[in-house]
């Protein structure tokens, strides 16, 4: 069948890959994927890259549908009918899938440029190199008690025994009491000094200054206190919220009605406040976004998004973890798997996610939920 439509997918993370592969199953659609690198980054493993305990990249050629064309580059501006790249190339198209993802927080506190991060491959790799240069017993401070902060400090403390570790934050604050207590007991077993009820006022040359006036010495600071999104949507005069995320309606079409469809971390969905940055959300968003694009191209009205969360999974080093089932709105239930039994389940979920992507790239389509059905249908939420 002759190609009738051109679609450009900007970004090849969890959401972008899902959207590209789902669209490429239609012979009428020519799909071009724009991504800064030729590899897919498994962000759910970046804390392992930082600690040197694992890798996080897969060749995009292995995960993209054969009919999807990869263009290694960076988008400078997007519109309904064209994507302009930083090298001057302009890609004409009938629709755009906006899947640029998220990155490290910027400008949150003075001196943040001194900190390392695990929010992208380059940052995690730089952190790993810096750890290798630390002298024995050097103090390391991780800021942030969310998923990324907990996983990062647990991985570092279990793999690099030399430094001393401090976590600034309240680890597991959103979990039920049993899971929260288990997380804190495990960090205590790793020798992590947890500072609760305080916030970072600034980063200094010698460490971290807290808002209560306490100074914590640090040879190295890891910032996990939130994420930011690229300013591509703002630069492109698309509707954005205060943080720069593309505003989309219930079908994931841009709020201004253009043929830009947003998926993943860099969008905010009207009426769906429970959707947070995670691969568990990104994959269903990518699948639904692809369906919305196809319906638009066919002149049909797209359907609204209906998405549910399943669980929250947490690494605590290589051998321990927590698997916390949730309601569809991502509220944790009382029951949870904790300890050594949770670690292999979480690992199987990560592997099942990549396996599902490979299957889809080979033409074995996934259902709309887009999350792997293996391992109790649980897709890991890391953010």
VOBA-1610 file (N, C-alpha, C; in pm, whole numbers, padded with zeros to 5 digits, always signed):
BEGIN
Unk+00084-00119+00000Unk+00000+00000+00000Unk+00088+00124+00000Unk+00048+00226-00075Unk+00126+00349-00085Unk+00117+00429+00043Unk+00231+00484+00087Unk+00232+00568+00206Unk+00150+00693+00182Unk+00064+00725+00275Unk-00023+00842+00262Unk+00009+00951+00363Unk+00072+00912+00475Unk+00093+01008+00583Unk+00236+00999+00634Unk+00287+01113+00681Unk+00417+01120+00746Unk+00398+01167+00889Unk+00455+01091+00983Unk+00447+01127+01125Unk+00588+01132+01180Unk+00618+01238+01255Unk+00747+01250+01321Unk+00727+01232+01471Unk+00801+01140+01529Unk+00799+01116+01674Unk+00925+01179+01731Unk+00910+01277+01818Unk+01025+01346+01877Unk+01054+01284+02013Unk+01158+01202+02019Unk+01194+01135+02142Unk+01175+00985+02132Unk+01274+00909+02182Unk+01267+00763+02174Unk+01287+00702+02312Unk+01212+00755+02409Unk+01206+00690+02539Unk+01093+00588+02540Unk+01044+00556+02658Unk+00938+00456+02669Unk+00814+00497+02589Unk+00771+00623+02604Unk+00651+00668+02535Unk+00673+00682+02386Unk+00786+00741+02345Unk+00812+00760+02204Unk+00826+00631+02128Unk+00897+00534+02185Unk+00912+00404+02120Unk+00777+00335+02105Unk+00697+00338+02209Unk+00567+00274+02202Unk+00482+00337+02092Unk+00482+00470+02085Unk+00402+00539+01984Unk+00454+00509+01843Unk+00586+00515+01825Unk+00644+00492+01692Unk+00614+00351+01641Unk+00633+00253+01726Unk+00612+00114+01683Unk+00464+00086+01656Unk+00378+00146+01734Unk+00235+00124+01713Unk+00188+00190+01584Unk+00243+00307+01552Unk+00207+00373+01427Unk+00266+00301+01306Unk+00386+00247+01323Unk+00454+00182+01210Unk+00385+00056+01163Unk+00293+00004+01241Unk+00220-00116+01197Unk+00123-00082+01084Unk+00094+00048+01065Unk+00006+00091+00957Unk+00089+00117+00831Unk+00072+00041+00726Unk+00152+00062+00605Unk+00133+00201+00544Unk+00021+00265+00577Unk-00005+00398+00521Unk+00077+00508+00587Unk+00142+00477+00699Unk+00213+00579+00776Unk+00364+00559+00767Unk+00434+00664+00727Unk+00580+00665+00732Unk+00622+00734+00862Unk+00693+00663+00947Unk+00729+00714+01080Unk+00878+00748+01083Unk+00908+00870+01126Unk+01046+00912+01150Unk+01061+00944+01297Unk+01159+00883+01361Unk+01186+00905+01503Unk+01311+00992+01516Unk+01296+01104+01583Unk+01408+01194+01607Unk+01455+01176+01751Unk+01582+01141+01768Unk+01636+01117+01902Unk+01783+01158+01904Unk+01830+01215+02016Unk+01969+01265+02020Unk+02075+01156+02012Unk+02039+01031+02039Unk+02137+00922+02040Unk+02077+00798+01974Unk+02161+00706+01925Unk+02108+00589+01858Unk+02072+00474+01951Unk+02065+00501+02080Unk+02033+00398+02177Unk+01912+00439+02260Unk+01839+00339+02307Unk+01732+00358+02404Unk+01793+00350+02543Unk+01757+00445+02629Unk+01809+00448+02765Unk+01701+00397+02861Unk+01732+00289+02929Unk+01641+00231+03028Unk+01656+00311+03157Unk+01580+00417+03167Unk+01598+00510+03279Unk+01576+00443+03414Unk+01500+00338+03416Unk+01474+00267+03541Unk+01598+00196+03594Unk+01707+00196+03517Unk+01833+00135+03562Unk+01946+00236+03575Unk+01919+00364+03568Unk+02028+00461+03570Unk+02099+00466+03706Unk+02029+00431+03814Unk+02097+00424+03942Unk+02202+00312+03942Unk+02180+00208+03861Unk+02279+00101+03847Unk+02399+00150+03766Unk+02374+00230+03664Unk+02485+00289+03587Unk+02571+00374+03679Unk+02507+00454+03763Unk+02580+00541+03855Unk+02667+00460+03951Unk+02613+00348+03998Unk+02687+00266+04094Unk+02782+00168+04027Unk+02774+00155+03895Unk+02858+00059+03826Unk+02811-00084+03838Unk+02685-00104+03874Unk+02634-00239+03894Unk+02550-00290+03777Unk+02536-00210+03672Unk+02458-00254+03558Unk+02462-00153+03446Unk+02407-00191+03332Unk+02399-00102+03218Unk+02254-00064+03191Unk+02232+00031+03100Unk+02096+00080+03080Unk+02065+00114+02935Unk+02145+00068+02840Unk+02123+00107+02701Unk+02095-00015+02613Unk+02014+00009+02512Unk+01982-00091+02410Unk+01982-00021+02275Unk+02033-00087+02173Unk+02035-00027+02040Unk+01891-00003+01993Unk+01864+00119+01947Unk+01730+00148+01898Unk+01695+00063+01776Unk+01795+00025+01699Unk+01770-00060+01583Unk+01706-00192+01624Unk+01730-00235+01748Unk+01675-00361+01798Unk+01535-00344+01854Unk+01497-00219+01885Unk+01368-00194+01950Unk+01269-00121+01862Unk+01313-00066+01749Unk+01224+00005+01658Unk+01170-00088+01550Unk+01045-00067+01516Unk+00984-00139+01405Unk+01064-00115+01277Unk+01082-00217+01193Unk+01163-00199+01072Unk+01114-00087+00979Unk+00985-00053+00987Unk+00932+00053+00902Unk+00952+00191+00962Unk+00999+00200+01083Unk+01025+00330+01145Unk+01170+00372+01117Unk+01189+00494+01072Unk+01322+00544+01038Unk+01376+00628+01153Unk+01498+00600+01194Unk+01561+00676+01302Unk+01644+00789+01245Unk+01621+00910+01295Unk+01703+01026+01259Unk+01771+01074+01388Unk+01903+01051+01399Unk+01976+01095+01516Unk+01995+01247+01506Unk+01937+01319+01598Unk+01942+01465+01597Unk+01857+01521+01709Unk+01847+01654+01713Unk+01773+01722+01818Unk+01675+01821+01756Unk+01551+01817+01802Unk+01449+01908+01750Unk+01469+02048+01808Unk+01460+02148+01722Unk+01472+02287+01763Unk+01335+02352+01778Unk+01241+02312+01693Unk+01107+02369+01696Unk+01012+02272+01628Unk+00889+02266+01679Unk+00790+02177+01619Unk+00662+02253+01592Unk+00589+02204+01493Unk+00458+02255+01460Unk+00373+02141+01410Unk+00251+02172+01363Unk+00161+02067+01317Unk+00215+01994+01195Unk+00288+02065+01111Unk+00327+02007+00983Unk+00477+02006+00958Unk+00557+02032+01060Unk+00702+02031+01039Unk+00774+02024+01173Unk+00891+01959+01169Unk+00982+01956+01284Unk+01117+02007+01234Unk+01166+02114+01293Unk+01296+02171+01255Unk+01402+02120+01350Unk+01513+02071+01295Unk+01623+02018+01375Unk+01732+02123+01391Unk+01818+02102+01489Unk+01924+02198+01516Unk+02026+02205+01404Unk+02034+02103+01318Unk+02129+02107+01207Unk+02071+02177+01084Unk+01950+02233+01098Unk+01889+02305+00988Unk+01791+02224+00906Unk+01787+02094+00927Unk+01693+02008+00853Unk+01550+02036+00898Unk+01458+02037+00803Unk+01316+02051+00832Unk+01244+01926+00784Unk+01177+01856+00874Unk+01104+01734+00842Unk+00956+01768+00830Unk+00905+01765+00706Unk+00763+01788+00687Unk+00683+01667+00732Unk+00562+01691+00781Unk+00481+01580+00833Unk+00335+01618+00841Unk+00252+01519+00865Unk+00109+01540+00885Unk+00072+01547+01032Unk+00159+01494+01119Unk+00134+01498+01263Unk+00266+01477+01336Unk+00270+01523+01461Unk+00389+01510+01545Unk+00349+01444+01676Unk+00431+01348+01719Unk+00418+01292+01854Unk+00528+01354+01939Unk+00486+01427+02041Unk+00578+01499+02130Unk+00610+01408+02248Unk+00733+01352+02250Unk+00770+01253+02351Unk+00911+01280+02402Unk+00938+01404+02440Unk+01075+01446+02470Unk+01121+01408+02610Unk+01031+01359+02695Unk+01073+01310+02826Unk+01109+01420+02924Unk+01188+01383+03024Unk+01226+01477+03130Unk+01375+01462+03160Unk+01427+01559+03235Unk+01568+01559+03271Unk+01587+01609+03412Unk+01710+01642+03449Unk+01736+01685+03586Unk+01673+01820+03617Unk+01636+01837+03744Unk+01584+01965+03788Unk+01691+02073+03773Unk+01647+02193+03741Unk+01741+02303+03724Unk+01697+02422+03809Unk+01794+02489+03870Unk+01768+02614+03939Unk+01687+02604+04067Unk+01675+02484+04124Unk+01593+02468+04244Unk+01654+02538+04365Unk+01784+02527+04383Unk+01853+02592+04495Unk+01985+02649+04444Unk+02039+02749+04511Unk+02169+02802+04471Unk+02277+02694+04479Unk+02363+02694+04380Unk+02473+02599+04378Unk+02439+02464+04322Unk+02320+02450+04262Unk+02278+02318+04212Unk+02370+02267+04103Unk+02440+02356+04035Unk+02531+02312+03929Unk+02649+02231+03984Unk+02667+02232+04115Unk+02774+02152+04176Unk+02734+02005+04190Unk+02605+01974+04177Unk+02555+01840+04208Unk+02557+01750+04085Unk+02562+01620+04112Unk+02546+01518+04010Unk+02399+01475+04008Unk+02364+01394+03909Unk+02227+01351+03891Unk+02226+01210+03834Unk+02111+01144+03841Unk+02093+01015+03775Unk+01973+01020+03682Unk+01942+01138+03631Unk+01822+01156+03551Unk+01843+01125+03403Unk+01967+01120+03357Unk+01994+01083+03219Unk+02125+01005+03212Unk+02153+00946+03097Unk+02267+00857+03083Unk+02399+00929+03108Unk+02415+01047+03052Unk+02541+01120+03069Unk+02565+01156+03215Unk+02460+01199+03284Unk+02475+01237+03425Unk+02509+01116+03511Unk+02441+01005+03489Unk+02469+00884+03567Unk+02610+00834+03541Unk+02655+00841+03417Unk+02791+00798+03383Unk+02894+00889+03448Unk+02867+01020+03449Unk+02958+01114+03512Unk+02966+01089+03663Unk+02854+01056+03724Unk+02853+01024+03867Unk+02937+00900+03895Unk+02924+00800+03811Unk+03003+00679+03828Unk+03152+00708+03822Unk+03192+00792+03727Unk+03334+00828+03714Unk+03382+00906+03836Unk+03297+00995+03889Unk+03335+01074+04005Unk+03349+00987+04129Unk+03263+00888+04144Unk+03272+00797+04258Unk+03404+00721+04258Unk+03450+00685+04140Unk+03576+00610+04130Unk+03695+00691+04176Unk+03683+00824+04176Unk+03793+00912+04214Unk+03788+00953+04361Unk+03683+00915+04431Unk+03669+00957+04570Unk+03772+00888+04660Unk+03828+00960+04755Unk+03915+00896+04854Unk+03833+00812+04952Unk+03898+00727+05026Unk+03830+00642+05123Unk+03757+00727+05226Unk+03638+00683+05264Unk+03556+00747+05368Unk+03511+00887+05330Unk+03511+00921+05203Unk+03462+01052+05160Unk+03311+01061+05184Unk+03261+01177+05227Unk+03117+01191+05251Unk+03040+01215+05122Unk+02934+01138+05102Unk+02846+01152+04986Unk+02706+01186+05038Unk+02644+01289+04980Unk+02509+01330+05020Unk+02415+01314+04902Unk+02304+01244+04923Unk+02199+01232+04823Unk+02080+01314+04872Unk+02031+01403+04788Unk+01919+01491+04824Unk+01793+01441+04756Unk+01691+01410+04836Unk+01564+01365+04783Unk+01523+01231+04839Unk+01404+01222+04898Unk+01358+01098+04959Unk+01257+01023+04876Unk+01244+01059+04747Unk+01152+00988+04660Unk+01214+00861+04606Unk+01150+00803+04504Unk+01196+00677+04447Unk+01341+00687+04400Unk+01372+00791+04326Unk+01506+00803+04269Unk+01611+00817+04377Unk+01582+00898+04478Unk+01676+00916+04587Unk+01701+00789+04666Unk+01594+00717+04696Unk+01606+00592+04772Unk+01685+00488+04692Unk+01647+00470+04567Unk+01716+00370+04486Unk+01862+00405+04465Unk+01889+00533+04445Unk+02027+00575+04420Unk+02115+00551+04542Unk+02071+00594+04659Unk+02157+00582+04776Unk+02169+00435+04820Unk+02063+00356+04803Unk+02073+00215+04837Unk+02171+00143+04744Unk+02165+00176+04614Unk+02257+00113+04518Unk+02401+00155+04545Unk+02421+00284+04570Unk+02557+00333+04596Unk+02613+00273+04724Unk+02531+00273+04830Unk+02580+00224+04959Unk+02608+00075+04957Unk+02535+00000+04875Unk+02558-00144+04870Unk+02673-00181+04778Unk+02705-00097+04679Unk+02810-00128+04583Unk+02942-00059+04615Unk+02937+00056+04682Unk+03058+00133+04715Unk+03063+00150+04866Unk+03134+00063+04932Unk+03135+00060+05079Unk+03226+00165+05141Unk+03315+00224+05062Unk+03412+00315+05119Unk+03355+00446+05172Unk+03276+00519+05091Unk+03225+00649+05136Unk+03124+00636+05251Unk+03097+00748+05315Unk+02987+00756+05411Unk+02870+00826+05341Unk+02748+00787+05376Unk+02632+00833+05300Unk+02530+00902+05390Unk+02478+01014+05339Unk+02370+01086+05405Unk+02258+01109+05304Unk+02136+01085+05345Unk+02018+01113+05263Unk+01940+01227+05326Unk+01917+01333+05250Unk+01834+01444+05297Unk+01695+01426+05238Unk+01600+01393+05321Unk+01464+01368+05275Unk+01395+01270+05368Unk+01270+01241+05336Unk+01189+01149+05417Unk+01159+01025+05333Unk+01246+00925+05335Unk+01230+00810+05243Unk+01103+00731+05269Unk+01030+00705+05162Unk+00910+00623+05171Unk+00791+00694+05230Unk+00791+00828+05226Unk+00684+00903+05292Unk+00546+00870+05237Unk+00535+00834+05111Unk+00405+00806+05053Unk+00359+00662+05067Unk+00441+00578+05129Unk+00408+00438+05144Unk+00327+00412+05271Unk+00254+00302+05277Unk+00194+00259+05404Unk+00304+00233+05508Unk+00266+00229+05634Unk+00364+00221+05743Unk+00459+00103+05728Unk+00408-00015+05693Unk+00493-00132+05687Unk+00604-00117+05584Unk+00570-00068+05467Unk+00669-00051+05361Unk+00766+00062+05396Unk+00712+00168+05451Unk+00798+00280+05489Unk+00900+00237+05594Unk+00855+00162+05693Unk+00946+00115+05797Unk+01052+00022+05739Unk+01012-00063+05645Unk+01109-00154+05585Unk+01215-00076+05507Unk+01174+00023+05431Unk+01268+00106+05356Unk+01370+00170+05450Unk+01321+00226+05560Unk+01412+00294+05653Unk+01503+00196+05726Unk+01453+00077+05760Unk+01539-00024+05823Unk+01651-00066+05729Unk+01618-00079+05601Unk+01718-00121+05504Unk+01825-00014+05487Unk+01784+00112+05479Unk+01882+00220+05469Unk+01971+00225+05593Unk+01911+00201+05707Unk+01990+00198+05830Unk+02090+00083+05828Unk+02051-00031+05771Unk+02140-00146+05759Unk+02260-00112+05669Unk+02235-00028+05570Unk+02343+00016+05481Unk+02431+00125+05542Unk+02393+00170+05661Unk+02471+00275+05727Unk+02440+00415+05679Unk+02322+00436+05619Unk+02285+00568+05567Unk+02231+00655+05680Unk+02285+00775+05691Unk+02236+00874+05787Unk+02124+00953+05720Unk+02001+00939+05770Unk+01885+01004+05708Unk+01851+01132+05785Unk+01842+01243+05713Unk+01803+01372+05772Unk+01662+01406+05728Unk+01566+01388+05817Unk+01426+01414+05786Unk+01385+01553+05835Unk+01279+01605+05775Unk+01221+01730+05821Unk+01301+01854+05790Unk+01398+01844+05703Unk+01479+01960+05664Unk+01487+01966+05511Unk+01526+02082+05462Unk+01541+02102+05319Unk+01676+02167+05291Unk+01723+02150+05171Unk+01851+02209+05131Unk+01832+02356+05099Unk+01912+02440+05163Unk+01908+02584+05135Unk+02001+02621+05021Unk+02119+02558+05019Unk+02214+02581+04910Unk+02321+02473+04909Unk+02386+02459+04797Unk+02502+02371+04787Unk+02626+02459+04786Unk+02723+02421+04869Unk+02846+02497+04880Unk+02963+02415+04826Unk+03078+02475+04821Unk+03196+02404+04772Unk+03229+02285+04859Unk+03196+02295+04988Unk+03232+02187+05078Unk+03120+02096+05119Unk+02997+02122+05070Unk+02889+02035+05110Unk+02751+02094+05089Unk+02661+02068+05186Unk+02521+02105+05175Unk+02480+02184+05298Unk+02419+02299+05278Unk+02367+02380+05388Unk+02216+02361+05394Unk+02166+02318+05511Unk+02023+02294+05529Unk+01952+02419+05578Unk+01819+02417+05568Unk+01743+02536+05607Unk+01737+02556+05757Unk+01782+02458+05836Unk+01789+02478+05981Unk+01927+02527+06025Unk+02011+02558+05928Unk+02144+02610+05957Unk+02252+02504+05965Unk+02214+02376+05960Unk+02312+02268+05967Unk+02390+02258+05836Unk+02518+02235+05846Unk+02603+02214+05729Unk+02648+02068+05727Unk+02627+02000+05616Unk+02669+01861+05600Unk+02786+01858+05504Unk+02902+01813+05548Unk+03017+01804+05456Unk+02987+01705+05344Unk+03035+01734+05225Unk+03014+01644+05112Unk+03125+01660+05010Unk+03187+01548+04977Unk+03281+01548+04865Unk+03207+01535+04733Unk+03083+01486+04742Unk+03002+01464+04623Unk+02855+01471+04663Unk+02775+01546+04586Unk+02632+01561+04612Unk+02554+01507+04491Unk+02454+01426+04519Unk+02366+01373+04415Unk+02228+01433+04436Unk+02179+01504+04334Unk+02049+01571+04346Unk+01942+01486+04279Unk+01842+01444+04356Unk+01730+01367+04301Unk+01598+01435+04336Unk+01604+01564+04366Unk+01485+01637+04412Unk+01401+01692+04299Unk+01353+01606+04213Unk+01261+01650+04109Unk+01323+01649+03970Unk+01238+01674+03871Unk+01278+01670+03732Unk+01228+01795+03661Unk+01286+01822+03547Unk+01240+01931+03461Unk+01218+01875+03321Unk+01149+01950+03238Unk+01125+01906+03100Unk+01192+02003+03005Unk+01227+01956+02885Unk+01285+02047+02786Unk+01189+02161+02754Unk+01245+02272+02707Unk+01160+02388+02677Unk+01116+02391+02531Unk+01120+02275+02463Unk+01085+02269+02322Unk+00942+02314+02296Unk+00847+02270+02377Unk+00707+02310+02357Unk+00691+02460+02374Unk+00757+02517+02475Unk+00749+02661+02496Unk+00811+02738+02380Unk+00928+02690+02334Unk+00995+02755+02220Unk+00911+02747+02093Unk+00828+02644+02086Unk+00746+02622+01968Unk+00610+02689+01977Unk+00590+02772+02081Unk+00465+02845+02102Unk+00345+02752+02117Unk+00368+02636+02175Unk+00260+02545+02207Unk+00210+02571+02348Unk+00089+02531+02382Unk+00037+02557+02517Unk+00110+02474+02622Unk+00161+02538+02726Unk+00236+02469+02830Unk+00187+02512+02967Unk+00218+02431+03069Unk+00188+02471+03206Unk+00308+02547+03264Unk+00304+02576+03394Unk+00408+02656+03455Unk+00545+02592+03446Unk+00550+02460+03444Unk+00678+02390+03439Unk+00728+02367+03296Unk+00649+02405+03196Unk+00690+02387+03058Unk+00639+02261+02993Unk+00557+02184+03064Unk+00501+02062+03005Unk+00389+02099+02906Unk+00384+02026+02796Unk+00281+02047+02696Unk+00143+02014+02754Unk+00050+02105+02739Unk-00086+02080+02785Unk-00164+02007+02676Unk-00218+01891+02711Unk-00296+01812+02617Unk-00433+01783+02676Unk-00528+01757+02587Unk-00662+01721+02631Unk-00674+01574+02664Unk-00796+01530+02684Unk-00821+01392+02727Unk-00778+01290+02621Unk-00771+01330+02495Unk-00729+01238+02389Unk-00578+01241+02368Unk-00507+01332+02436Unk-00363+01358+02427Unk-00327+01451+02311Unk-00427+01506+02242Unk-00400+01607+02140Unk-00372+01740+02209Unk-00278+01817+02152Unk-00241+01945+02209Unk-00365+02030+02235Unk-00362+02105+02347Unk-00477+02183+02388Unk-00515+02291+02288Unk-00424+02328+02198Unk-00457+02429+02097Unk-00521+02369+01972Unk-00542+02237+01972Unk-00611+02173+01862Unk-00525+02140+01742Unk-00395+02166+01747Unk-00307+02132+01637Unk-00283+01981+01634Unk-00223+01933+01526Unk-00198+01789+01514Unk-00065+01752+01580Unk-00046+01803+01700Unk+00063+01764+01788Unk+00002+01683+01901Unk+00050+01562+01919Unk-00002+01472+02023Unk+00109+01449+02124Unk+00080+01474+02252Unk+00183+01465+02356Unk+00172+01338+02437Unk+00288+01275+02465Unk+00291+01153+02545Unk+00413+01157+02638Unk+00404+01086+02750Unk+00519+01072+02838Unk+00532+01181+02942Unk+00654+01193+02996Unk+00680+01283+03108Unk+00656+01429+03078Unk+00673+01470+02953Unk+00673+01612+02919Unk+00536+01668+02889Unk+00430+01597+02927Unk+00294+01646+02902Unk+00214+01645+03031Unk+00111+01727+03035Unk+00015+01724+03145Unk-00123+01706+03084Unk-00195+01603+03129Unk-00321+01563+03068Unk-00438+01625+03145Unk-00524+01695+03076Unk-00639+01758+03140Unk-00724+01656+03213Unk-00752+01685+03341Unk-00840+01598+03419Unk-00777+01469+03467Unk-00645+01454+03448Unk-00578+01330+03488Unk-00459+01364+03579Unk-00487+01425+03691Unk-00381+01472+03780Unk-00303+01359+03845Unk-00357+01238+03844Unk-00288+01127+03910Unk-00174+01071+03825Unk-00163+01113+03699Unk-00058+01060+03612Unk+00073+01129+03645Unk+00168+01052+03694Unk+00297+01109+03728Unk+00405+01057+03635Unk+00522+01119+03642Unk+00632+01080+03556Unk+00678+00939+03592Unk+00666+00847+03500Unk+00706+00708+03522Unk+00696+00633+03392Unk+00772+00524+03380Unk+00758+00442+03259Unk+00626+00368+03262Unk+00571+00345+03381Unk+00441+00279+03391Unk+00333+00363+03325Unk+00346+00495+03333Unk+00252+00584+03264Unk+00292+00606+03119Unk+00423+00614+03093Unk+00470+00652+02960Unk+00426+00554+02852Unk+00431+00424+02881Unk+00399+00325+02777Unk+00252+00327+02738Unk+00157+00329+02832Unk+00017+00344+02791Unk-00009+00478+02722Unk+00057+00585+02768Unk+00040+00714+02701Unk+00089+00706+02557Unk+00204+00641+02536Unk+00255+00626+02400Unk+00160+00550+02311Unk+00104+00442+02362Unk+00010+00362+02284Unk-00116+00441+02250Unk-00170+00511+02349Unk-00292+00588+02324Unk-00263+00705+02232Unk-00146+00767+02247Unk-00110+00877+02158Unk-00103+00832+02014Unk-00047+00714+01991Unk-00041+00660+01854Unk-00181+00639+01798Unk-00272+00587+01880Unk-00409+00568+01834Unk-00477+00701+01803Unk-00447+00802+01884Unk-00504+00935+01859Unk-00454+00990+01726Unk-00324+00976+01700Unk-00269+01022+01572Unk-00337+00950+01456Unk-00350+00819+01465Unk-00411+00743+01358Unk-00555+00787+01333Unk-00630+00810+01439Unk-00768+00856+01423Unk-00774+00994+01359Unk-00683+01083+01400Unk-00679+01216+01340Unk-00650+01206+01190Unk-00552+01123+01155Unk-00516+01108+01014Unk-00632+01050+00932Unk-00714+00968+00996Unk-00827+00906+00926Unk-00952+00993+00929Unk-00942+01110+00993Unk-01057+01198+01001Unk-01160+01154+01102Unk-01117+01070+01196Unk-01208+01022+01301Unk-01181+01093+01433Unk-01280+01095+01518Unk-01264+01158+01649Unk-01187+01064+01742Unk-01076+01109+01799Unk-00999+01023+01892Unk-01077+00997+02021Unk-01044+00888+02085Unk-01108+00853+02211Unk-01030+00912+02328Unk-01098+00938+02440Unk-01026+00989+02558Unk-00942+00879+02624Unk-00838+00923+02691Unk-00749+00831+02760Unk-00817+00770+02882Unk-00797+00641+02901Unk-00838+00574+03024Unk-00719+00490+03070Unk-00656+00531+03177Unk-00533+00466+03220Unk-00536+00436+03368Unk-00480+00323+03407Unk-00475+00287+03547Unk-00333+00250+03586Unk-00297+00286+03709Unk-00172+00239+03766Unk-00195+00103+03832Unk-00086+00031+03852Unk-00095-00105+03906Unk-00014-00121+04034Unk+00111-00071+04031Unk+00198-00091+04146Unk+00313+00008+04143Unk+00379+00019+04256Unk+00503+00095+04268Unk+00613-00001+04311Unk+00721-00003+04236Unk+00830-00096+04265Unk+00956-00019+04299Unk+01028-00067+04398Unk+01142+00006+04451Unk+01260-00088+04470Unk+01376-00048+04418Unk+01500-00122+04442Unk+01565-00075+04571Unk+01622-00168+04642Unk+01701-00136+04761Unk+01831-00214+04750Unk+01916-00173+04657Unk+02033-00251+04623Unk+01993-00364+04531Unk+02089-00454+04501Unk+02061-00562+04407Unk+01977-00673+04467Unk+01975-00689+04599Unk+01912-00806+04656Unk+01783-00783+04730Unk+01740-00657+04743Unk+01618-00629+04819Unk+01534-00527+04745Unk+01407-00520+04785Unk+01319-00423+04722Unk+01183-00423+04787Unk+01093-00347+04727Unk+00955-00341+04774Unk+00863-00333+04652Unk+00759-00411+04654Unk+00659-00413+04548Unk+00526-00376+04611Unk+00479-00254+04582Unk+00364-00198+04649Unk+00246-00185+04553Unk+00148-00277+04556Unk+00030-00262+04470Unk-00044-00133+04502Unk-00112-00078+04400Unk-00185+00048+04416Unk-00324+00037+04355Unk-00405+00137+04384Unk-00531+00153+04312Unk-00501+00207+04173Unk-00602+00215+04090Unk-00582+00267+03955Unk-00536+00413+03957Unk-00568+00485+04066Unk-00524+00624+04079Unk-00387+00636+04145Unk-00317+00523+04164Unk-00181+00519+04216Unk-00173+00539+04367Unk-00280+00507+04439Unk-00280+00513+04584Unk-00237+00376+04638Unk-00132+00369+04720Unk-00083+00239+04768Unk-00186+00163+04851Unk-00192+00031+04830Unk-00273-00056+04914Unk-00195-00098+05037Unk-00264-00162+05131Unk-00197-00204+05254Unk-00099-00319+05228Unk-00136-00410+05138Unk-00051-00527+05111Unk+00072-00486+05030Unk+00185-00553+05055Unk+00307-00529+04976Unk+00399-00649+04987Unk+00482-00668+04885Unk+00595-00762+04893Unk+00718-00682+04930Unk+00789-00730+05030Unk+00908-00658+05075Unk+01022-00756+05098Unk+01144-00705+05079Unk+01261-00786+05108Unk+01317-00855+04986Unk+01379-00970+05009Unk+01446-01041+04901Unk+01347-01098+04799Unk+01226-01127+04840Unk+01127-01181+04748Unk+01087-01079+04643Unk+01094-00949+04676Unk+01051-00845+04582Unk+01154-00818+04474Unk+01281-00841+04503Unk+01387-00806+04408Unk+01375-00881+04275Unk+01360-01015+04274Unk+01349-01084+04145Unk+01220-01050+04070Unk+01113-01019+04143Unk+00988-00979+04076Unk+01008-00848+04003Unk+01072-00752+04071Unk+01097-00623+04007Unk+01189-00639+03887Unk+01291-00722+03901Unk+01383-00745+03790Unk+01310-00807+03671Unk+01219-00899+03697Unk+01145-00961+03588Unk+01055-00860+03517Unk+01006-00761+03591Unk+00924-00656+03531Unk+01008-00572+03436Unk+01127-00535+03479Unk+01214-00456+03393Unk+01247-00532+03265Unk+01281-00660+03279Unk+01316-00739+03161Unk+01194-00759+03070Unk+01077-00777+03132Unk+00956-00796+03052Unk+00923-00672+02971Unk+00954-00555+03024Unk+00929-00431+02952Unk+01010-00427+02823Unk+01139-00460+02832Unk+01224-00460+02712Unk+01181-00570+02616Unk+01147-00686+02669Unk+01099-00795+02583Unk+00974-00754+02507Unk+00883-00685+02575Unk+00761-00639+02510Unk+00792-00541+02398Unk+00890-00453+02420Unk+00929-00359+02314Unk+00985-00433+02193Unk+01067-00532+02218Unk+01123-00609+02106Unk+01013-00682+02029Unk+00918-00737+02101Unk+00807-00807+02036Unk+00727-00711+01949Unk+00702-00593+02001Unk+00625-00496+01924Unk+00703-00451+01801Unk+00835-00434+01815Unk+00919-00395+01701Unk+00916-00500+01591Unk+00888-00624+01627Unk+00882-00732+01528Unk+00741-00754+01476Unk+00651-00662+01509Unk+00516-00668+01455Unk+00416-00739+01541Unk+00457-00780+01661Unk+00362-00846+01752Unk+00301-00738+01840Unk+00186-00690+01799Unk+00129-00572+01863Unk+00085-00601+02006Unk+00094-00496+02087Unk+00049-00504+02226Unk-00088-00441+02240Unk-00158-00481+02341Unk-00289-00423+02365Unk-00275-00280+02415Unk-00387-00212+02422Unk-00385-00069+02451Unk-00318-00038+02584Unk-00327-00126+02680Unk-00263-00099+02809Unk-00115-00075+02792Unk-00055-00143+02695Unk+00085-00123+02655Unk+00186-00162+02760Unk+00145-00192+02880Unk+00239-00239+02980Unk+00252-00390+02966Unk+00370-00446+02986Unk+00386-00591+02973Unk+00289-00665+03063Unk+00229-00771+03010Unk+00133-00846+03090Unk+00203-00946+03181Unk+00332-00970+03156Unk+00406-01063+03240Unk+00427-01004+03379Unk+00467-01092+03469Unk+00502-01051+03606Unk+00388-00976+03673Unk+00269-01037+03672Unk+00152-00982+03741Unk+00107-00850+03681Unk+00142-00824+03552Unk+00104-00701+03482Unk+00151-00578+03557Unk+00265-00585+03621Unk+00315-00472+03697Unk+00427-00405+03619Unk+00411-00278+03588Unk+00519-00203+03525Unk+00577-00109+03628Unk+00707-00098+03630Unk+00774-00027+03738Unk+00756+00123+03727Unk+00723+00186+03842Unk+00717+00330+03851Unk+00839+00377+03927Unk+00931+00451+03862Unk+01056+00490+03926Unk+01060+00637+03964Unk+00958+00714+03928Unk+00969+00860+03950Unk+00858+00904+04043
//
